[in-house]
Amino acid sequence: MVGRYVAQHFRNKELVIDKAKTCQTNKTESFLIKFIIPANFTSSNNVVRFYGNFSVVQQIRPPLELTLVAYRCTLDLQNCQRYNAVQVPKICSFLADTNSFWSPFVRSIEPTVKCPLQPATYVFKDSAFDLSFFTSFPLDGYTWQVTMKLYSTAVTPKKEVFCFAAQATLKTVRRP
């Protein structure tokens, strides 16, 4: 019992973001949100920090909708399968929320990110997103590829205004 406690005490799960970038598709040039240079980030201790800026090139009218698609891949990336997809409507209410785990991240961006999204250069100011929430899920043993697409549903058909792709692995790390 003591040995198990000691082993668990010195090992923690850490979700490591290996890659994060704007999706490269035939729609990339038409995105209304653009990173002038590739996304700059660090990932350690279950916190991902973003640096630099992004631009909104024209007003993006609500309602906004987010689609997340997760692919579960072998660690060597030789085999991937679609694992789950989540559609989140009414993103503007999420941006306005002040009491959620994502709120500090949204508030760290200047100028304020709110709907409708206005044309501007938005700067990441000490922009950290705590990923520890996700370490309680059974993500071990796989590499996860997640695509996040943002749509404006103010027009028909809905318009994809941004796409972001990330790759992460849940690792067990030894702590002194």
C-alpha positions in Angstrom: 0.0 0.0 0.0 2.8 2.4 0.9 4.7 1.6 -2.3 1.6 2.3 -4.4 1.1 5.6 -2.6 4.7 6.6 -3.1 4.6 5.6 -6.8 1.4 7.6 -7.4 2.7 10.5 -5.4 5.7 10.9 -7.6 3.9 10.4 -10.9 1.5 12.9 -12.4 -0.4 13.0 -15.6 0.5 15.8 -18.0 -1.3 16.7 -21.2 1.4 17.9 -23.6 0.5 19.8 -26.7 2.9 18.7 -29.3 1.6 20.8 -32.2 -1.0 23.6 -32.6 -1.5 25.5 -35.9 -4.0 26.9 -38.3 -5.5 24.2 -40.4 -4.1 23.9 -43.9 -7.0 23.4 -46.3 -8.4 24.8 -49.5 -10.4 27.3 -47.2 -7.3 28.6 -45.3 -7.0 31.7 -47.4 -10.6 32.7 -46.8 -10.5 32.5 -43.0 -11.5 35.7 -41.3 -9.2 35.0 -38.4 -5.5 34.8 -39.3 -2.2 34.3 -37.5 0.3 36.6 -39.2 3.0 34.2 -38.1 2.4 30.6 -37.0 0.8 30.2 -33.5 3.6 30.5 -30.9 3.0 28.5 -27.7 4.6 26.5 -24.9 3.1 23.5 -23.1 4.3 22.3 -19.7 2.8 21.3 -16.3 -0.7 21.0 -17.9 -0.6 24.7 -19.0 -0.5 25.8 -22.6 0.7 29.4 -23.0 0.1 31.4 -26.2 2.3 34.3 -27.4 2.0 36.8 -30.2 -1.2 37.9 -31.9 -3.9 37.1 -34.4 -6.0 39.3 -36.7 -9.7 39.4 -37.4 -9.8 40.8 -41.0 -13.5 41.7 -41.1 -16.4 41.8 -38.7 -17.7 38.3 -37.8 -21.3 38.4 -37.0 -23.0 36.0 -34.5 -24.3 33.5 -34.0 -21.1 31.7 -33.8 -20.7 27.9 -33.6 -17.7 25.7 -32.7 -17.2 22.2 -33.9 -14.5 20.0 -32.2 -13.5 16.7 -33.8 -11.2 14.4 -32.0 -9.1 11.6 -33.6 -7.5 8.9 -31.4 -4.2 7.8 -32.9 -1.6 5.3 -32.0 1.5 6.8 -30.4 3.5 6.3 -33.6 0.7 8.0 -35.6 0.4 5.0 -37.9 -3.3 4.6 -37.3 -6.0 7.2 -36.4 -9.7 6.9 -36.0 -12.4 9.5 -35.5 -13.2 9.3 -31.8 -15.8 11.9 -31.1 -17.3 15.2 -32.4 -18.9 18.0 -30.4 -20.9 20.9 -31.7 -21.1 24.0 -29.5 -23.6 26.6 -30.5 -23.9 30.1 -29.1 -20.1 30.7 -28.7 -20.8 34.4 -27.9 -22.2 33.4 -24.5 -19.1 31.4 -23.8 -16.9 34.4 -24.6 -19.0 36.6 -22.2 -18.9 34.0 -19.4 -16.7 35.2 -16.5 -16.8 32.1 -14.3 -15.6 29.2 -16.5 -12.3 27.5 -16.7 -11.7 29.2 -20.1 -12.6 32.7 -18.8 -9.1 33.7 -17.7 -7.8 32.7 -21.1 -10.4 34.7 -23.0 -9.9 37.8 -20.7 -6.1 37.7 -21.3 -6.6 38.6 -25.0 -6.5 42.4 -25.9 -8.6 44.0 -27.1 -11.5 42.2 -25.5 -12.9 39.3 -27.5 -16.6 39.8 -27.7 -19.4 39.4 -30.3 -19.6 40.6 -33.0 -15.8 40.0 -33.5 -14.4 43.3 -34.7 -11.6 43.7 -37.2 -8.4 44.2 -35.1 -5.1 42.7 -34.1 -5.7 40.8 -30.9 -2.7 40.2 -28.6 -2.1 37.3 -26.2 -1.2 38.9 -22.8 0.0 36.2 -20.4 -2.5 33.9 -22.1 -2.5 30.6 -20.3 -5.0 27.8 -20.6 -5.0 25.2 -17.8 -5.4 21.7 -19.2 -5.4 19.8 -15.9 -9.2 19.3 -16.2 -8.5 16.9 -19.1 -6.0 14.7 -17.2 -8.9 12.9 -15.4 -10.1 11.4 -18.7 -8.8 8.1 -20.0 -6.5 9.6 -22.7 -3.4 7.5 -21.9 -1.7 5.5 -24.6 -2.8 7.5 -27.5 -1.9 10.7 -29.4 -5.0 12.9 -29.8 -5.5 15.1 -32.8 -8.2 17.7 -32.4 -9.6 20.0 -35.0 -11.6 23.1 -33.9 -13.7 24.9 -36.5 -15.4 28.2 -35.9 -18.4 29.1 -38.0 -20.6 32.1 -38.4 -24.2 30.9 -38.8 -25.4 34.4 -39.5 -25.3 33.4 -43.2 -26.7 30.4 -45.1 -24.8 28.2 -45.6 -22.8 28.8 -42.5 -19.3 30.2 -43.1 -16.2 28.6 -41.7 -14.2 31.6 -40.4 -11.3 29.8 -38.7 -9.9 26.3 -38.2 -7.2 25.3 -35.7 -5.6 21.9 -35.3 -3.7 20.5 -32.3 -2.0 17.3 -31.3 -1.6 16.2 -27.7 -0.4 13.3 -25.7 -1.2 12.4 -22.1 2.1 11.5 -20.4 2.9 10.2 -17.0 5.7 12.3 -15.5 7.8 11.7 -12.4 7.9 14.5 -9.9 10.7 14.8 -7.4 
